[in-house]
Amino acid sequence: MTTPPHHEPPAPRDLVGIGIGPFNLSLAALAHPLAELDTAFYEQRPGFDWHPGLLIDGATLQVPFLADLVTLADPASPWSFLNYLKSCDRLFPFYFAERFHIQRAEYDAYCRWVSGNLPELHFGHQVDAVRWNAADQVFEVDYTWLGKDGAGEALGRTRTRNIVLGVGTEPYVPEPLRPLVEAPGTPVIHAAEYLRHRTAFLAADHITVVGAGQSGAEVFLDLLRHRPVGRERIHWLARTEAFAPMEYSKLGLEHFTPDYTRYFHALAEPVRDGLVSAQWQLHKGIDADTIAAIHDELYRRTLQGGWPDAVLTPGVHVRTAGRAATSGIELHLEHVQQNTRSRLATDAVVLATGYRERPLGRILAGLEHRLSRDGSGRPRIDDRFRLVLDRAVTGSVYVQNAELHTHGVGTPDLGLAAWRSATILNSLTGKEPYPLPRRTAFTTFGLRQPGLIPPTRRPMDLTPLGDGR
């Protein structure tokens, strides 16, 4: 094995990040100007890569461009989206475009620009293990430096006082469909792989999309737009009772504020668990513009008479699935409300079945005996996004996008990225390099929120002017 790049200092680092997705990239960008912090972030992929299979032409983020990596914590940061536009001489075109929601591909390009300019980021480094060195009061992080072909080239170790886990989520495939996804050459893929297989899937005689979230809607719309009129041959199936729009009212969006996050964290564990499942439409519905675009496209195909050969059926789940007698796929369906079952023969399946938190067991195996867990066996996470460890561990392990069960629906939301990163850095430094707002919502969540809501401002007393003044 060859020697890895020399970027390990003799003294322990202040913070080591594991994983470089948007959330740890946000943290790295906000940590960069803090000269007192020695940080490093490791990612096994060769470069920044954000949902490449879903960068469908025209697909937009569901949050405004202000929800970039830094702006909601530091609008003057050089790593803002607006500064990215300025750096590539596109600020005026963006100004005239009047777009509040940018395309996913543009957000990906922005993140690549940031990642390419932060020296603290180390791609091609696979973290293998984390342990606590009680004698030296530091964490030890073992990693493998990967070559261009992905093979291990060298082993390394860094020492740090604190860690932040940002390993993100992974595609979720329902149990009945896993054997088909894992079988070589079977035309069943998760939506995360859609663009890579798009050409082949468009050539299929019949296509089925499973899942009614934003990804499912975008995949269905893209397939529909590129199929011949009258010969669309697409099924769109969903477990939900409707192809429902995402809750996007202004007061509804206040569930994605620090105020609600703090309120949610203070609730009892059973209450939190019930809320997460009940609030699916806050973060798993479909953007209203996408729903409108689908309806417009379907309507356009009726102008010459007849209906498009597209079937949209909510309230259905896939019980089992298997290969048909020929090369096709057979899905065994159940409609919950009707209590009926049916079979669907199809030639290709795209699973827009969402993502789940990536298991932390392998990385945290060396800390397992020091972790505190809740009644369901999940790690306890405090209000500063730290894993609750035994008191003998003086360092902290922060998490990003692994705290849905403790912090609620805002966990995967890009709009809270900068605030959470700033909260972590404020906690880490024991200072306030990023002053954060005390109140962020008009809604008062709960009856008891001591110290959260500041007194209302008194209106200014205005002296009336007399005649002739």
C-alpha positions as CSV (number, residue, x, y, z in Angstrom):
1,M,0.0,0.0,0.0
2,T,1.2,3.5,-0.8
3,T,1.3,6.4,1.7
4,P,-1.9,8.5,1.9
5,P,-1.8,12.2,1.6
6,H,-0.2,14.0,4.6
7,H,-3.0,15.9,6.2
8,E,-3.0,14.4,9.7
9,P,-1.6,16.8,12.3
10,P,0.3,15.6,15.4
11,A,-2.2,17.2,17.8
12,P,-5.9,16.1,17.9
13,R,-8.2,17.9,15.6
14,D,-11.2,19.8,17.0
15,L,-13.7,18.2,14.7
16,V,-13.8,15.4,12.2
17,G,-16.8,15.0,9.9
18,I,-17.8,11.6,8.5
19,G,-19.7,12.0,5.2
20,I,-19.9,15.0,2.9
21,G,-23.4,15.6,1.8
22,P,-25.2,18.9,1.9
23,F,-25.4,19.0,5.7
24,N,-21.8,18.3,6.5
25,L,-20.8,20.6,3.6
26,S,-22.8,23.3,5.3
27,L,-21.0,22.7,8.5
28,A,-17.6,22.7,6.7
29,A,-18.4,26.0,5.0
30,L,-19.5,27.7,8.3
31,A,-16.5,26.3,10.1
32,H,-14.0,27.4,7.5
33,P,-13.6,31.0,8.7
34,L,-13.3,30.0,12.4
35,A,-9.5,30.1,12.6
36,E,-9.5,28.5,16.1
37,L,-11.0,25.3,14.8
38,D,-9.0,22.5,13.2
39,T,-11.4,20.5,11.1
40,A,-11.4,17.7,8.5
41,F,-14.2,16.0,6.7
42,Y,-14.0,12.5,5.1
43,E,-16.1,11.0,2.3
44,Q,-15.6,7.7,0.5
45,R,-16.9,8.9,-2.8
46,P,-14.4,10.5,-5.2
47,G,-16.2,13.8,-5.2
48,F,-19.4,15.6,-4.2
49,D,-22.4,13.7,-5.6
50,W,-26.0,14.7,-4.7
51,H,-28.8,12.4,-5.9
52,P,-27.4,12.2,-9.5
53,G,-30.1,9.8,-10.6
54,L,-32.8,12.4,-9.9
55,L,-31.3,15.5,-11.5
56,I,-34.1,15.4,-14.0
57,D,-34.2,18.4,-16.4
58,G,-36.5,21.0,-14.9
59,A,-36.9,19.4,-11.5
60,T,-36.6,22.0,-8.8
61,L,-35.8,22.1,-5.1
62,Q,-38.8,22.3,-2.8
63,V,-37.2,25.0,-0.7
64,P,-36.2,28.6,-1.7
65,F,-32.7,29.3,-2.8
66,L,-32.1,31.0,0.6
67,A,-32.0,27.5,2.0
68,D,-28.4,27.2,0.7
69,L,-25.5,25.9,2.8
70,V,-25.0,29.1,4.8
71,T,-27.3,32.0,4.3
72,L,-29.9,31.4,7.1
73,A,-27.0,31.5,9.6
74,D,-24.6,33.9,7.8
75,P,-26.0,35.9,4.9
76,A,-22.5,37.5,4.4
77,S,-20.7,34.2,4.0
78,P,-18.6,33.8,0.8
79,W,-20.2,30.3,0.4
80,S,-23.7,31.6,-0.3
81,F,-25.6,30.6,-3.4
82,L,-25.7,34.3,-4.5
83,N,-21.9,34.5,-4.3
84,Y,-21.7,31.3,-6.3
85,L,-23.7,33.0,-9.0
86,K,-21.5,36.0,-8.9
87,S,-18.4,33.8,-9.2
88,C,-19.6,32.4,-12.4
89,D,-21.0,35.7,-13.8
90,R,-24.7,34.6,-13.6
91,L,-26.0,37.0,-10.9
92,F,-27.9,39.3,-13.4
93,P,-29.4,36.4,-15.4
94,F,-30.7,34.9,-12.1
95,Y,-32.0,38.3,-11.1
96,F,-34.1,38.6,-14.3
97,A,-35.2,35.0,-14.1
98,E,-37.0,35.8,-10.9
99,R,-36.8,32.3,-9.6
100,F,-37.3,31.6,-5.9
101,H,-36.9,27.8,-6.3
102,I,-33.9,26.7,-8.3
103,Q,-33.3,23.6,-10.3
104,R,-31.8,20.6,-8.5
105,A,-29.0,20.5,-11.1
106,E,-28.1,24.1,-10.2
107,Y,-28.1,23.3,-6.5
108,D,-25.8,20.3,-7.2
109,A,-23.5,22.6,-9.2
110,Y,-23.4,25.1,-6.4
111,C,-22.5,22.4,-3.8
112,R,-19.8,21.2,-6.1
113,W,-18.4,24.7,-6.3
114,V,-18.3,25.0,-2.5
115,S,-16.8,21.5,-2.1
116,G,-14.1,22.2,-4.7
117,N,-12.9,25.3,-2.7
118,L,-12.8,24.0,0.9
119,P,-9.4,22.5,1.8
120,E,-10.8,20.7,4.8
121,L,-12.7,18.2,2.6
122,H,-11.0,14.8,1.9
123,F,-12.8,12.7,-0.7
124,G,-11.8,9.1,-1.5
125,H,-11.5,8.4,2.3
126,Q,-13.6,5.5,3.7
127,V,-14.1,5.7,7.4
128,D,-13.8,2.2,8.9
129,A,-14.1,2.6,12.6
130,V,-14.4,5.1,15.4
131,R,-13.4,4.5,19.0
132,W,-12.8,6.5,22.2
133,N,-9.2,6.6,23.6
134,A,-9.9,7.0,27.3
135,A,-6.2,7.5,28.2
136,D,-5.7,10.4,25.8
137,Q,-9.4,11.6,25.9
138,V,-9.7,11.7,22.2
139,F,-11.6,9.8,19.5
140,E,-9.6,7.8,17.0
141,V,-10.9,7.6,13.5
142,D,-9.6,4.8,11.2
143,Y,-10.0,5.2,7.5
144,T,-8.9,3.7,4.2
145,W,-7.6,6.0,1.4
146,L,-9.2,4.8,-1.8
147,G,-7.5,5.0,-5.2
148,K,-9.2,6.2,-8.4
149,D,-10.6,2.7,-9.0
150,G,-12.1,2.6,-5.6
151,A,-9.7,0.0,-4.2
152,G,-7.9,0.6,-0.9
153,E,-4.5,2.2,-1.3
154,A,-3.5,2.9,2.2
155,L,-4.7,3.0,5.8
156,G,-4.7,6.1,8.0
157,R,-5.8,7.3,11.4
158,T,-6.7,10.7,12.7
159,R,-7.4,11.8,16.3
160,T,-10.1,14.3,17.2
161,R,-11.9,15.8,20.2
162,N,-15.2,15.7,18.5
163,I,-17.0,14.0,15.6
164,V,-20.0,14.9,13.4
165,L,-21.8,12.1,11.5
166,G,-23.3,13.2,8.2
167,V,-23.5,9.9,6.3
168,G,-27.0,10.7,5.1
169,T,-29.7,8.3,3.9
170,E,-29.9,5.4,1.6
171,P,-32.6,4.3,-0.9
172,Y,-35.4,2.2,0.7
173,V,-36.7,-0.8,-1.2
174,P,-39.7,-2.6,0.2
175,E,-39.1,-6.2,1.2
176,P,-41.2,-7.8,-1.6
177,L,-39.2,-6.0,-4.2
178,R,-35.7,-6.5,-2.9
179,P,-34.9,-9.8,-4.7
180,L,-35.9,-8.2,-8.0
181,V,-33.7,-5.1,-7.4
182,E,-30.8,-7.2,-6.4
183,A,-31.1,-9.6,-9.4
184,P,-28.7,-8.7,-12.2
185,G,-30.3,-7.5,-15.3
186,T,-33.8,-7.2,-13.9
187,P,-35.6,-4.0,-15.0
188,V,-36.5,-3.0,-11.4
189,I,-34.6,0.0,-10.0
190,H,-34.9,2.6,-7.2
191,A,-35.6,6.1,-8.4
192,A,-32.1,7.1,-7.2
193,E,-30.8,5.2,-10.3
194,Y,-33.4,6.6,-12.7
195,L,-31.3,8.8,-15.0
196,R,-28.7,6.1,-15.5
197,H,-31.4,3.7,-16.8
198,R,-33.8,6.2,-18.3
199,T,-33.1,5.5,-22.0
200,A,-33.7,1.7,-21.5
201,F,-36.8,2.3,-19.5
202,L,-38.3,4.6,-22.1
203,A,-37.9,1.8,-24.6
204,A,-39.9,-0.6,-22.4
205,D,-43.4,-1.5,-23.6
206,H,-45.0,-0.9,-20.2
207,I,-43.6,0.9,-17.2
208,T,-44.8,1.1,-13.6
209,V,-43.9,3.8,-11.1
210,V,-44.4,2.9,-7.4
211,G,-44.5,5.7,-4.9
212,A,-46.4,9.0,-4.7
213,G,-43.8,11.4,-3.2
214,Q,-42.0,14.1,-5.1
215,S,-39.6,11.7,-6.8
216,G,-42.4,9.4,-8.0
217,A,-44.2,12.4,-9.4
218,E,-41.1,13.7,-11.2
219,V,-40.3,10.3,-12.7
220,F,-43.9,9.7,-13.8
221,L,-44.0,13.2,-15.4
222,D,-40.7,12.7,-17.2
223,L,-41.7,9.3,-18.6
224,L,-45.1,10.6,-19.6
225,R,-43.6,13.5,-21.5
226,H,-41.4,11.2,-23.5
227,R,-44.0,8.5,-24.4
228,P,-46.1,8.6,-27.6
229,V,-49.6,10.1,-27.4
230,G,-52.1,7.3,-27.0
231,R,-49.4,4.7,-26.3
232,E,-48.1,5.9,-22.9
233,R,-48.6,2.5,-21.2
234,I,-47.7,3.8,-17.7
235,H,-49.0,2.8,-14.3
236,W,-48.5,5.0,-11.3
237,L,-49.2,3.3,-7.9
238,A,-49.2,4.7,-4.4
239,R,-49.8,3.5,-0.9
240,T,-51.2,6.9,0.1
241,E,-54.9,7.5,-0.2
242,A,-54.4,10.3,-2.8
243,F,-51.7,11.8,-4.9
244,A,-51.6,14.5,-2.3
245,P,-49.9,17.9,-2.4
246,M,-47.3,18.8,0.1
247,E,-48.4,21.1,2.9
248,Y,-47.0,24.4,1.7
249,S,-49.1,27.0,3.5
250,K,-47.0,29.7,5.2
251,L,-48.1,28.7,8.7
252,G,-47.7,25.0,7.8
253,L,-44.1,25.7,6.8
254,E,-43.4,26.8,10.4
255,H,-43.0,23.1,11.2
256,F,-39.6,23.6,9.6
257,T,-38.4,26.2,12.0
258,P,-36.0,26.0,15.0
259,D,-39.1,26.8,17.2
260,Y,-40.9,23.7,16.2
261,T,-37.7,21.6,16.3
262,R,-37.2,22.6,20.0
263,Y,-40.8,22.0,20.8
264,F,-40.7,18.5,19.2
265,H,-37.5,17.5,21.0
266,A,-39.1,18.3,24.4
267,L,-42.1,16.0,23.7
268,A,-42.4,12.5,25.2
269,E,-41.0,9.7,23.0
270,P,-44.4,8.0,22.2
271,V,-45.8,11.4,21.2
272,R,-42.9,12.1,18.9
273,D,-43.2,8.7,17.2
274,G,-46.9,9.3,16.6
275,L,-46.3,12.7,15.1
276,V,-43.6,11.7,12.6
277,S,-45.9,9.2,10.9
278,A,-48.9,11.5,11.0
279,Q,-47.1,14.4,9.4
280,W,-46.1,12.7,6.2
281,Q,-47.8,15.4,4.1
282,L,-45.5,18.0,5.5
283,H,-42.5,16.5,3.8
284,K,-43.6,13.5,1.6
285,G,-46.3,15.1,-0.5
286,I,-45.9,16.4,-4.0
287,D,-45.2,20.0,-5.0
288,A,-48.4,21.6,-6.3
289,D,-46.6,22.8,-9.5
290,T,-45.6,19.2,-10.3
291,I,-49.1,18.0,-9.8
292,A,-50.4,20.7,-12.0
293,A,-47.8,19.9,-14.7
294,I,-48.9,16.2,-14.6
295,H,-52.5,17.1,-15.0
296,D,-51.7,19.6,-17.8
297,E,-49.7,16.9,-19.7
298,L,-52.5,14.3,-19.3
299,Y,-55.1,16.9,-20.4
300,R,-53.0,17.8,-23.4
301,R,-53.1,14.2,-24.5
302,T,-57.0,14.3,-24.7
303,L,-57.1,17.1,-27.2
304,Q,-57.4,14.8,-30.2
305,G,-60.0,12.7,-28.5
306,G,-59.6,9.7,-26.2
307,W,-57.8,9.3,-22.9
308,P,-54.1,8.7,-22.4
309,D,-53.1,5.1,-21.7
310,A,-51.9,6.0,-18.2
311,V,-53.4,4.6,-15.0
312,L,-52.9,6.5,-11.7
313,T,-54.1,4.5,-8.7
314,P,-53.6,5.5,-5.0
315,G,-54.4,3.4,-2.0
316,V,-52.5,0.4,-3.4
317,H,-49.5,-1.5,-2.0
318,V,-47.4,-4.2,-3.5
319,R,-47.8,-7.5,-1.6
320,T,-45.4,-9.6,-3.5
321,A,-43.6,-9.4,-6.8
322,G,-41.7,-11.8,-9.1
323,R,-40.5,-12.5,-12.7
324,A,-43.3,-13.4,-15.1
325,A,-43.1,-16.4,-17.4
326,T,-41.5,-14.2,-20.0
327,S,-39.0,-11.4,-19.3
328,G,-41.6,-9.2,-17.6
329,I,-42.4,-8.4,-14.0
330,E,-45.6,-9.4,-12.1
331,L,-46.8,-7.3,-9.2
332,H,-49.3,-8.6,-6.8
333,L,-51.4,-5.6,-5.6
334,E,-53.8,-5.0,-2.7
335,H,-56.2,-2.1,-2.4
336,V,-56.7,-1.4,1.2
337,Q,-60.1,0.5,1.1
338,Q,-61.7,-2.0,-1.3
339,N,-60.1,-5.0,0.3
340,T,-59.4,-6.3,-3.2
341,R,-56.4,-7.9,-4.8
342,S,-55.1,-7.9,-8.3
343,R,-52.1,-8.6,-10.5
344,L,-50.2,-6.3,-12.8
345,A,-47.9,-7.4,-15.6
346,T,-45.3,-4.8,-16.5
347,D,-41.9,-4.6,-18.3
348,A,-40.1,-2.2,-16.0
349,V,-40.5,-0.8,-12.5
350,V,-39.2,2.4,-10.9
351,L,-39.4,2.4,-7.1
352,A,-39.9,5.9,-5.8
353,T,-40.1,4.5,-2.3
354,G,-38.1,7.0,-0.5
355,Y,-35.0,6.9,1.7
356,R,-34.2,5.7,5.2
357,E,-31.4,6.8,7.6
358,R,-28.2,5.0,6.8
359,P,-27.5,2.6,9.7
360,L,-24.7,3.9,12.0
361,G,-23.9,0.5,13.5
362,R,-20.7,-0.2,11.6
363,I,-19.2,3.2,12.2
364,L,-20.3,3.4,15.9
365,A,-19.5,-0.3,16.8
366,G,-16.5,0.9,18.8
367,L,-18.8,3.2,20.8
368,E,-21.7,0.8,21.2
369,H,-21.2,0.2,24.9
370,R,-21.1,3.9,25.5
371,L,-24.3,4.9,23.7
372,S,-27.6,5.7,25.5
373,R,-30.7,4.3,23.7
374,D,-34.4,5.0,23.9
375,G,-37.2,2.6,24.4
376,S,-37.1,1.5,20.8
377,G,-33.3,1.0,20.8
378,R,-32.5,4.2,18.9
379,P,-29.7,6.5,20.0
380,R,-30.7,9.3,22.3
381,I,-29.8,12.7,20.9
382,D,-29.8,15.9,22.9
383,D,-31.1,19.3,21.9
384,R,-27.6,20.3,20.5
385,F,-27.6,17.3,18.1
386,R,-25.2,15.3,20.2
387,L,-25.4,11.6,20.9
388,V,-25.9,10.9,24.6
389,L,-22.8,9.0,25.7
390,D,-21.7,7.9,29.1
391,R,-20.0,10.6,31.2
392,A,-16.5,9.1,30.8
393,V,-16.5,10.3,27.2
394,T,-15.6,14.0,27.3
395,G,-15.8,14.5,23.6
396,S,-19.1,14.9,21.6
397,V,-20.5,13.0,18.6
398,Y,-22.9,15.2,16.7
399,V,-25.3,13.9,14.1
400,Q,-26.9,15.5,11.0
401,N,-30.0,13.9,9.4
402,A,-30.0,11.0,11.8
403,E,-32.4,12.6,14.4
404,L,-35.8,12.3,12.8
405,H,-37.1,10.4,15.9
406,T,-35.9,13.2,18.3
407,H,-36.1,16.4,16.3
408,G,-39.0,15.9,13.9
409,V,-39.8,16.5,10.2
410,G,-37.3,19.3,9.8
411,T,-34.4,16.8,10.1
412,P,-33.9,16.1,6.4
413,D,-35.0,19.6,5.3
414,L,-32.4,21.7,3.5
415,G,-33.9,24.9,5.1
416,L,-32.6,23.9,8.5
417,A,-29.1,23.0,7.4
418,A,-27.4,26.3,8.2
419,W,-29.2,26.7,11.5
420,R,-28.3,23.2,12.7
421,S,-24.6,23.6,11.5
422,A,-24.4,27.0,13.4
423,T,-26.0,25.3,16.5
424,I,-23.3,22.6,16.4
425,L,-20.5,25.2,15.9
426,N,-21.8,27.3,18.8
427,S,-21.9,24.3,21.0
428,L,-18.5,23.1,19.9
429,T,-16.7,26.4,20.5
430,G,-18.6,27.3,23.7
431,K,-19.0,30.8,22.1
432,E,-21.5,32.2,19.6
433,P,-19.7,32.7,16.3
434,Y,-23.1,32.5,14.7
435,P,-25.8,34.4,16.7
436,L,-29.1,32.6,16.1
437,P,-32.6,34.0,16.3
438,R,-34.5,33.5,19.5
439,R,-37.8,33.3,17.7
440,T,-38.5,32.0,14.2
441,A,-42.3,31.3,14.0
442,F,-45.5,33.2,14.5
443,T,-47.0,29.9,15.8
444,T,-46.6,29.2,19.5
445,F,-46.1,25.4,19.7
446,G,-47.4,24.2,23.1
447,L,-48.6,26.0,26.2
448,R,-45.2,25.9,28.0
449,Q,-42.2,27.2,26.3
450,P,-40.3,29.1,29.0
451,G,-37.7,31.6,27.8
452,L,-38.5,31.0,24.1
453,I,-40.8,33.8,23.2
454,P,-39.5,37.3,23.7
455,P,-41.8,40.1,24.8
456,T,-43.5,41.9,22.0
457,R,-42.1,45.2,21.0
458,R,-43.8,48.3,22.2
459,P,-45.0,50.6,19.4
460,M,-43.3,53.9,19.1
461,D,-45.2,56.9,20.6
462,L,-45.7,59.4,17.8
463,T,-46.3,63.0,18.6
464,P,-49.0,64.5,16.4
465,L,-48.0,67.5,14.4
466,G,-50.0,70.7,14.9
467,D,-51.4,73.0,12.2
468,G,-48.8,74.8,10.3
469,R,-46.0,72.5,11.2
